[in-house]
Amino acid sequence: MDHLLRTLATFLILLAALPLPGAHIIGGEITYECLGWTNGDPAGNSRAYRFRMFIYRDCQGGGALFDSAPGAPYQASVTVYREGQPTPVFNFSLGPPAVTPVDPNPGNPCLLVPDNVCVQQAAYSFPVIDLPVSDKSYYIVYQRCCRNNTITNIVDPGGSGASYFMELTPAAQAECNNSPTYNGFPPVVLCANEPFQFDHSASDAEGDQLVYEFCAPFLGGGLNFQFPFAFDGVAPNPDAPPPYNPVTFVAPFYSALDPLGANANINIDVNTGLITGTPQNQGQFVVGVCVKEYRNGQLLSRVFRDFQFNVTTCDPTVVADIREDARINGNEFLLTRCGDTRINFVNQSFQQAYIEQFYWSFDLGGRDTIINSWNAVVNFPGVGEYSGRLYLNPGTECGDTARIVVRIFPEIKADYEYDYDTCVAGPVDFRDLSTGAAPIDNWSWAFGDGQGSSNQHPSYSYREPGLRQVSLRVTDVNGCRDSISREIEYFPVPALLIVSPSSFTGCAPGNIIFNNLSTPINEAYDILWDFGDGGSSGDISPEHSFTRAGVFSVGLSVVSPIGCQTDTVFTNLITIEPSPVADFSYSPQEIDNFNAEVAFTDRSAGADRWYWDFGGGFYSTAQNPRYAFPDTGLHEVRLIVTHPSGCRDTTLQLVDVVPKVTYFLPNAFTPNGDSANDVFLGKGYLRGLKAFEMSIWNRWGEEVFRSEDPMDGWNGRKQNTGNPLPAGVYFCLVRYTGPRGEAMELRGVATLVQ
């Protein structure tokens, strides 16, 4: 393409949702003009000034209006301070600004700006202000919150307001100087990865020396909605006095000198104000520019401008493009044909809405052929190289050209033959028969099973039988290609029958998986296994259970789908040894914690070794062991027996050791304080006892004692307190629950003897 003009493809400006702050403010500056002595009288030592303020906003998406504009919630207030004094010299409100749109297109006729880009300028008119000539600077300031919250290069952009101010220096007052004024507003949109330049120069009425530099924009106002006119409010009135704090850039990626990032290589010429650079990062970026005015080496004024660059991806406005086979040097379209001289050119140029004229031009051996249709069909004379062009909007600034190279080579034809033994498994030999006018230097074989070769005449052995689609693609020195595919019927029988296991010795029943390792073979083959014990199978790799002892030979027969056959017998392949049968009994059958020793009796058949596992690490190798269980509950007892051949069998049984509780009541006691038989208290083995309850009653049915603690006895007094009860016979009732929930009840008498 002759040149590449970039335009916007997508550009989205996200809007802050806060009510009423000046979100969408994107720049501004204040300048001044000295009108001479106040009332023309030098004796008054006062100058008359006319100040001008320009504020810029993003007007897309419903952001806050300019202050003082009709419908705006706040008036634009301007405050004048004398250096070093916190009290304003003047504070006044400005009337409605003159609002005009700013053309976001910086003058490039090939740049398309999206419809959602909108920038407005507000020009505010000041009343003429009289300021006494002073040896101190005057500051004229306007503050407002806030900036776009989608700004990329500063911290907390949605909470960062702006201060636009002008410093009127003592030297400027003495000279009745006029400040420089900028000649234009920077472009709203920059294209990522595309170099740009903008003349940010200013004009000065007196012709003073102007020096340009990047500088930090300043903060002002805040998010105080409760008191909006405070210094930290959204619209300070009066505005805060100097000095003013600069915005905080997102370090280390951005700074006042690198507002688009260090990789953008952005610079401003100190003498001309020309800004150049190549932005890399997409987003919205706050930029500050200062112009200093010097006269005879003395600084008279500085004009600050605060604005915003929006960087996004851009597409060419008009791009010549065709469907090609390859690109040459990145900008030529190459189409290659082999033996075909008729070529259909497909026009893929864009943006079509801006393409007003187009035509094709081809050099066909000394004569140019012009085609005016959107797509083109060209018949070339024969083998050779040809050039062409596709012109869009020829002769205009926003045109483009596609340079075309056509290479037509001789035809190439792929072909091959093959040979193999159809019954005995072995390699298939392939022979290339391809032809062409140019030498063939590349062969690509695909054998239909995921494997391939780059040899001209390969030999290949298939592991699996089947119908195989074998393809050959050949390429000559010109890059011309041709392909051919044929179906090969490959169904030989294996040259050698191989099975696993190759031998087996085990115990009955022997469950064996026979793995057929013979190749090639699949489900299309007829398979017959003879296991030597009367069993058979037609599976490729079957499983068979040998239930009786003996030595067995296994036969295998394979017949291919085309009738080829092979068979073999694996002599004495399987040896099955007899297996023991494990069994045992035990006594006594009823076991508890008072009688926990058990005698085990082996009842196994065909065993000569025994291994008893009682759990908890306890075991025995005796044939008929005895074992005392250390605790109650269900215990798993396992017996493993071994046949003299080494075969084993296992059995297990659950032995239940029942927990029991014993509780016995005395029939008399003597609570006379001699420490002998003073308490009526039962005794026994109480482990596991639950829900205990003992009550004692006199002959008239009155309860005289109750306890839920089996270790708590009756001392002969009513509820174990008060005076001793009279001697006699009392009735006793005991209830409790055993370890396994069994309900128990004891009745007896308690004879109280004094």
ABEGO torsion letter per residue (X at the ends): XABBBBBBABBBBBBBABBGBABGBAEEBBBBBBAEBBGGBAAAGBBBBBBBBBBBBBABGGBBBBBGBBGBABBBBBBBBBBGBABBABBBBBBBBBBBBBBABAGBAABBBBAABBBBBBBBBBBBBBBBBBABBBBBBBBBOBBBAABAABBGAAABBBBBBBBBBAAAAAAGBBBBBBABBBBABBBBGBBBBBBABBBBAAGBBBBBBBBBBBBBEBABAABAABAABABBOBBBBOBBBBBBBBOAABBAABAAEAAAGBBBBAAAGBBBEBBABBEBBBBBBBBBBBBGGBBABBBBBBBBBBBBBBBBABBBBBBBABBBGGABBBBBBBGBABBBBBBABOBAAABABBBBBBBBGGBBBBBABABBBBBBAEBEBBBBBBBBGBGBAABBBBBBBBBBBBBBBBBBBBBBBAABBBBBBBBBABBBABBBABBBBBAGAGBBBABABBBBBBABBEBBBBBBBBBBAAGBBBBBBBBBBBBBBBABBBBOBABBBBBOBBBBBBBBABOBBBAABBBBBBAGAGBBBABABBBBBBABBEBBBBBBBBBBAAGBBBBBBBBGABBBBBBBBBBBBBOBABBBAABABBBBBBABBGBABBBBBAEGGBBBABABBBBBBABBEBBBBBBBBBBAAGBBBBBBBBBBBBBBBBBBBBABBBBAGAGBGABBBBBEBABGBBGBBBBBBBAAGBBABBBABAABBBAGBBGGBEBBBBBEBBBBBBBBBBAAGBBBBBBBBBBBBX
